Amino acid sequence: MADADVVDGLAALDVAGKAMAEWAATPPRKRSELLTATYRALTERSEEVARLITLEMGKPLAEARGEVAYGAEFFRWFAEEAVRVEGRYNTAPAGGYRILTVPKPVGPCVFVTPWNFPLAMGARKIAPALAAGCTTITKPAAQTPLTMLFLARIMEEVGVPPGVVNVVTTRRAGEVVSALLADRRTRKLSFTGSTEVGRVLLRQAADNVLRTSMELGGNAALIVCADADLDVALDGAMVAKMRNIGESCIAANRIYVEEPVREEFTARFAKRMGALSVGHGLDDGVDVGALIDEASVAKIDELVADAVDRGARVLVGGERPDGPGYFYPPTVLVDVPEDARMLETEIFGPVAPIISFTSDDEVMAKANDTEHGLVGYVFTRDLQRALRFTEGLETGMVGINRGLISDPSAPFGGVKQSGIGREGSHEGILEYLDVTYAAIDLP
């Protein structure tokens, strides 16, 4: 695998810069057709791509297939958006002249993507950028470079011109990305990853006043009210907690259950978590694959030990299995005290702490008591209650009676220190467009 240095990174920016004018001038219909062709190619080769994702990232093959379908959908969605980029022409309110607005691509974009969704996180950035007329340089996570290279090859094969989609693989991410952000030809940064790294990149982006999109860490609260349909809540909690082995910024990090249903929900949830099988992602019947690396397993082990030391009880799991591999069993803890580290740290693994509550005001305050604000989940059959939580939770997204919220047609993003901007939906293409305003004299 190529290990790029700063010279290599700037070479990618050279070709992206040279391709920019021609790609921006490419008719929107042509850009749309190339994105559609990418969607079709990914769909046709989904099994090949899914196996690659499982082999380099560890998630079960069924989860990898889901990621391919999800990632491909961004190309289809933004193929449709590419031909709907509109400006406006109108009379100024005071009269005497006209207002013309013209949307234009921002310019070459630098993307830094994570390892947990190695296809989808790149697709979510590349598709709207190309639809808007921008060229791209993607620096994938060092743990999962192969999937992004495979996507770039597919896009080359369907006819995306040279220089439009570039991939830079490196173990020296800090110095390579810093050099790209310091170059005046770069006009946009989009990053998905931890809040800590996001803060560093925002400081670097400030020097050239770059357009930025930040999808950062989460600490999602999942709230089960006493009036919820417990079957629906259990299904939703399993998805929100265990999708992608829990290695997701929108994973349920804290599960709050109202006291009247706490005992029943906890028992049923623990039974379902304990029934999940752990093993190699390509093996039949495996529900929970390997975590990404040793550091990830060690962190989870430490968080569980910390909670237990402070008084939490383990209902299922809680111990790293013997043998090779970065595995950790699905784990459920109860009686988790408020000072446990896992309640304020993004767990990023198959561990679910359950905490009881007795009132909406109490749980709302606890859910919002975090620097993060990406997503929250609420299970209730009371419409007014659901709307109060939707308005009261300090998050960019809320799942109501649903544990899966990601959708290319919906705006994905957070508030507070969980991010800036939105990906997907119509808002997603606006992140890659500047607006020029012309005042036209017309007495």
C-alpha positions in Angstrom: 0.0 0.0 0.0 1.4 3.4 -1.0 2.4 5.6 2.0 2.1 9.1 0.7 4.2 12.0 2.0 3.5 15.7 1.6 4.8 15.8 -1.9 2.4 13.1 -2.9 -0.5 14.9 -1.3 0.3 18.1 -3.1 0.6 16.2 -6.4 -3.0 15.0 -5.9 -4.0 18.7 -5.3 -2.2 19.6 -8.5 -4.3 17.3 -10.6 -7.5 18.2 -8.8 -6.8 21.8 -9.4 -6.1 21.3 -13.1 -9.2 19.3 -13.5 -11.4 21.7 -11.7 -12.4 24.2 -14.4 -13.3 21.5 -17.0 -15.3 19.4 -14.4 -17.2 22.5 -13.2 -18.1 23.3 -16.9 -19.3 19.7 -17.5 -23.0 19.8 -18.1 -25.0 18.8 -15.0 -26.7 16.0 -16.9 -23.3 14.5 -17.7 -22.2 14.6 -14.1 -25.5 13.1 -13.1 -25.1 10.2 -15.6 -21.6 9.4 -14.2 -23.0 9.3 -10.7 -25.8 7.0 -11.8 -23.3 4.8 -13.5 -21.3 4.6 -10.2 -24.5 3.7 -8.3 -25.2 0.9 -10.8 -21.6 -0.4 -10.8 -21.5 -0.6 -7.0 -24.9 -2.4 -7.0 -23.7 -4.9 -9.5 -20.5 -5.6 -7.6 -22.0 -5.3 -4.2 -20.9 -8.7 -3.0 -17.3 -8.1 -4.0 -17.3 -4.7 -2.3 -19.0 -6.1 0.8 -16.4 -8.9 1.2 -13.6 -6.3 1.0 -15.2 -4.2 3.7 -15.6 -7.2 6.0 -12.0 -8.3 5.4 -10.4 -5.0 6.1 -12.8 -3.6 8.8 -14.3 -6.6 10.5 -18.1 -6.1 10.4 -20.2 -9.1 9.5 -20.9 -9.7 5.8 -24.6 -8.9 6.2 -23.7 -5.5 7.7 -21.2 -4.9 4.9 -23.8 -5.6 2.3 -26.0 -3.0 4.0 -23.2 -0.5 3.9 -22.7 -1.0 0.1 -26.4 -0.5 -0.5 -26.4 2.6 1.7 -23.2 4.1 0.2 -24.4 3.4 -3.4 -27.6 5.3 -2.7 -25.7 8.5 -2.2 -24.6 8.4 -5.8 -28.1 7.8 -7.0 -29.5 10.6 -4.8 -27.0 13.2 -5.8 -27.2 12.2 -9.4 -30.8 13.5 -9.1 -29.6 16.6 -7.2 -27.0 17.5 -9.8 -29.6 18.7 -12.3 -31.5 20.7 -9.7 -29.0 23.3 -8.6 -30.8 26.5 -9.0 -30.2 30.2 -8.6 -32.9 33.0 -8.7 -33.8 36.1 -10.5 -36.2 38.6 -8.9 -37.0 42.3 -8.6 -35.4 44.1 -5.7 -38.0 45.0 -3.1 -37.2 48.7 -3.6 -37.5 48.4 -7.3 -35.1 49.8 -9.9 -32.8 46.8 -10.3 -32.9 43.0 -10.4 -31.2 40.4 -8.1 -29.5 37.5 -9.8 -27.9 34.7 -7.8 -25.7 32.1 -9.4 -24.5 28.9 -7.5 -20.9 27.9 -8.3 -18.8 24.9 -7.1 -16.6 25.9 -4.2 -13.5 24.3 -5.7 -11.1 21.4 -4.9 -12.2 19.6 -1.7 -10.2 17.6 0.8 -12.0 14.7 2.5 -10.8 12.9 5.6 -12.9 9.7 6.2 -13.0 7.2 9.0 -12.6 3.4 9.1 -16.0 2.4 10.5 -17.9 2.9 7.2 -15.1 2.9 4.7 -17.4 3.1 1.6 -20.3 5.1 2.8 -18.4 7.9 4.5 -16.5 8.5 1.3 -19.6 8.2 -0.9 -21.5 10.7 1.4 -18.8 13.3 0.5 -17.7 12.5 -3.0 -21.2 12.2 -4.5 -22.5 15.7 -3.6 -19.1 17.3 -4.4 -19.1 15.8 -7.9 -22.7 16.7 -8.4 -21.9 20.3 -7.6 -18.9 20.4 -9.9 -16.1 20.1 -7.4 -13.0 17.9 -7.7 -11.9 15.8 -4.7 -9.0 14.5 -2.7 -9.9 11.8 -0.1 -7.6 10.6 2.6 -9.1 7.4 3.9 -8.3 5.9 7.4 -5.0 4.0 7.4 -6.9 1.0 8.8 -9.2 0.8 5.7 -7.6 2.2 2.6 -8.6 -0.6 0.2 -12.4 0.1 0.0 -11.8 3.7 -1.0 -9.3 2.7 -3.7 -11.8 0.2 -5.0 -14.4 2.9 -5.2 -12.0 5.2 -7.1 -11.3 2.4 -9.5 -15.0 1.9 -10.1 -15.5 5.6 -10.8 -12.6 5.6 -13.2 -14.0 2.6 -15.0 -17.4 4.3 -15.5 -15.8 7.3 -17.0 -15.2 9.9 -14.4 -12.4 12.1 -15.8 -8.8 11.9 -14.5 -8.1 14.3 -11.7 -11.7 14.5 -10.5 -11.5 11.8 -7.8 -8.2 11.3 -6.1 -7.2 9.1 -3.2 -4.2 9.6 -1.0 -3.3 6.7 1.4 -0.8 7.5 4.2 0.3 6.8 7.7 1.3 10.4 8.0 -2.2 11.8 8.0 -1.4 14.9 10.1 1.4 16.3 8.0 -0.2 15.4 4.6 -3.6 16.9 5.5 -2.0 19.9 7.1 -0.1 20.6 3.9 -3.3 20.3 1.8 -5.2 22.7 4.1 -2.4 25.2 4.0 -2.5 25.3 0.2 -4.6 28.2 -1.1 -6.0 26.0 -3.9 -7.9 23.9 -1.4 -11.3 25.5 -0.8 -13.3 22.9 1.2 -12.7 20.5 4.0 -15.1 17.7 5.1 -14.1 15.5 8.0 -15.8 12.6 9.7 -14.2 11.4 12.9 -13.6 12.3 16.5 -14.3 15.7 18.0 -10.7 16.0 19.2 -9.3 15.7 15.7 -12.1 17.9 14.3 -11.0 20.7 16.6 -7.5 20.5 15.3 -8.6 20.5 11.7 -10.9 23.5 12.2 -8.0 25.5 13.6 -5.9 24.6 10.5 -8.8 25.4 8.2 -9.2 28.8 9.7 -5.9 30.1 8.2 -7.3 29.9 4.7 -10.9 30.5 5.8 -12.0 27.2 4.2 -15.6 26.0 3.9 -15.9 23.2 6.4 -18.2 20.3 7.1 -17.6 18.4 10.4 -19.3 15.2 11.4 -17.8 14.5 14.8 -18.4 12.4 17.9 -21.6 11.4 19.5 -23.0 10.4 22.9 -26.5 9.4 21.9 -29.2 8.9 24.5 -31.9 6.3 23.8 -35.0 6.9 25.9 -37.6 4.2 26.5 -40.8 5.7 28.0 -43.2 3.6 30.0 -45.9 4.0 27.4 -43.7 2.7 24.6 -44.5 -0.5 22.6 -41.7 -2.6 24.1 -41.4 -4.8 21.1 -40.7 -1.8 18.9 -38.4 -0.3 21.6 -36.4 -3.5 21.8 -36.0 -3.8 18.0 -35.0 -0.2 17.8 -32.5 -0.4 20.7 -30.9 -3.5 19.2 -30.4 -1.6 15.9 -29.3 1.7 17.5 -26.8 -0.1 19.8 -25.5 -3.0 17.6 -25.5 -1.7 14.1 -21.9 -1.9 12.9 -20.9 -3.7 16.1 -21.6 -0.4 18.0 -18.7 1.3 16.1 -20.8 4.2 15.0 -21.1 7.8 15.9 -24.9 7.5 16.1 -24.8 4.3 18.2 -26.9 4.4 21.4 -24.3 5.2 24.0 -26.7 5.6 27.0 -30.0 3.8 27.4 -32.5 5.4 29.7 -35.6 3.4 30.6 -38.5 4.7 32.6 -38.9 2.9 35.9 -42.3 1.1 35.4 -40.8 -0.8 32.4 -37.2 -0.9 33.4 -37.1 -4.5 34.7 -39.0 -6.0 31.8 -37.1 -4.1 29.1 -33.7 -4.8 30.7 -34.4 -8.6 31.0 -35.6 -8.9 27.4 -32.8 -6.7 26.0 -30.1 -8.6 27.9 -31.5 -11.9 26.6 -31.3 -10.6 23.0 -27.8 -9.2 23.4 -26.6 -12.5 25.0 -28.0 -14.5 22.1 -25.8 -12.7 19.5 -23.0 -14.8 18.1 -19.4 -13.4 17.9 -16.9 -14.5 15.2 -15.2 -13.8 11.9 -17.4 -11.5 9.7 -17.3 -13.9 6.7 -18.5 -16.9 8.8 -22.2 -17.9 8.5 -24.4 -16.9 11.3 -22.1 -14.3 12.9 -23.8 -11.3 14.3 -20.9 -9.5 15.9 -17.5 -9.3 14.1 -14.1 -8.1 15.2 -13.5 -4.6 16.4 -11.0 -2.5 14.5 -7.9 -2.9 16.6 -6.3 -3.7 20.0 -6.7 -0.1 21.2 -10.4 -0.2 20.6 -10.8 -3.5 22.6 -8.6 -2.2 25.4 -10.6 1.0 25.7 -13.9 -0.9 26.0 -12.4 -3.2 28.5 -11.3 -0.2 30.6 -14.7 1.4 30.4 -16.5 -1.7 31.6 -14.0 -2.2 34.4 -14.4 1.4 35.5 -18.2 1.1 35.6 -18.1 -2.1 37.6 -15.6 -0.6 40.0 -18.1 2.2 40.6 -21.0 -0.1 41.3 -22.4 -1.2 38.0 -23.5 -4.8 37.5 -22.9 -6.9 34.3 -25.9 -8.8 33.1 -24.3 -10.4 30.0 -20.8 -10.2 28.5 -18.3 -8.0 30.2 -15.2 -10.1 29.7 -12.9 -10.2 26.7 -12.8 -13.7 25.3 -9.6 -15.8 25.1 -7.8 -16.3 21.8 -6.7 -14.2 18.9 -8.5 -11.4 17.3 -10.0 -8.0 18.4 -13.3 -9.4 19.8 -15.5 -8.2 22.6 -18.9 -9.8 23.5 -22.2 -7.9 23.5 -22.4 -6.5 27.0 -25.3 -5.1 29.1 -24.7 -3.2 32.4 -27.2 -2.0 35.0 -27.0 0.3 38.1 -24.5 2.3 36.1 -23.6 5.4 38.3 -23.6 8.9 36.8 -19.8 9.2 37.3 -19.0 6.2 35.2 -16.7 7.1 32.3 -18.8 5.3 29.7 -21.6 7.7 30.2 -19.5 10.7 29.0 -17.2 8.8 26.6 -18.1 7.5 23.1 -18.0 3.8 23.7 -17.7 2.7 20.1 -18.4 -0.9 20.7 -21.0 -3.5 21.7 -21.6 -2.3 25.3 -24.9 -1.0 26.6 -25.3 0.8 29.9 -28.9 1.0 31.2 -30.0 3.8 33.5 -33.5 4.3 35.0 -35.5 7.5 35.0 -38.8 8.7 36.5 -39.7 11.9 34.7 -39.3 13.5 31.3 -37.6 16.6 32.7 -35.1 14.4 34.5 -34.1 12.3 31.5 -34.1 15.3 29.2 -31.6 17.0 31.5 -29.4 13.9 31.6 -29.6 13.3 27.8 -28.5 16.9 27.2 -25.7 16.9 29.8 -22.9 16.3 27.2 -20.8 18.4 24.9 -22.1 16.2 22.0 -25.4 16.7 20.1 -25.6 14.3 17.2 -28.6 12.1 17.7 -31.2 11.0 20.3 -33.7 8.2 20.2 -37.1 8.2 21.8 -39.7 5.4 22.1 -43.2 6.4 23.1 -46.8 6.1 21.8 -47.7 9.6 23.0 -47.4 12.0 20.0 -47.2 15.1 22.2 -44.5 13.5 24.3 -42.5 12.6 21.2 -42.7 16.2 19.9 -41.6 17.6 23.3 -38.5 15.3 23.2 -37.9 16.3 19.5 -37.9 20.0 20.4 -36.1 19.5 23.8 -33.2 17.3 22.9 -30.1 19.2 21.9 -29.3 17.1 18.9 -29.2 17.5 15.1 -31.3 14.3 14.6 -33.9 12.4 16.6 -35.2 8.9 16.0 -38.8 8.5 17.1 -39.8 4.8 17.6 -36.9 4.0 15.2 -33.3 2.9 15.7 -32.1 3.4 12.2 -32.1 7.0 11.0 -29.4 7.2 8.3 -30.9 8.0 4.9 -29.2 9.7 1.9 -32.4 11.7 1.4 -32.3 13.1 5.0 -30.0 15.8 6.4 -27.3 14.1 8.6 -25.4 16.1 11.1 -25.2 17.4 14.7 -25.1 20.4 16.9 -22.8 21.5 19.7 -19.5 19.7 19.4 -20.9 17.0 17.2 -20.4 18.9 14.1 -21.0 21.7 11.5 -23.1 21.3 8.4 -25.3 18.6 7.0 -24.6 15.6 4.7 -27.3 14.0 2.5 -30.6 15.5 1.5 -30.8 18.7 -0.6 -28.7 20.4 2.1 -25.9 18.1 1.2 -25.1 19.6 -2.2 -25.4 23.2 -0.8 -22.3 22.5 1.3 -20.3 22.4 -2.0 -21.7 25.5 -3.6 -20.9 29.2 -3.3 -23.4 31.8 -4.4 -22.5 34.8 -6.5 -25.0 37.7 -6.4 -25.3 40.2 -9.2 -27.2 43.5 -8.9 -28.5 44.3 -12.4 -29.6 47.9 -13.1 -33.1 47.8 -14.7 -35.0 51.1 -14.1 
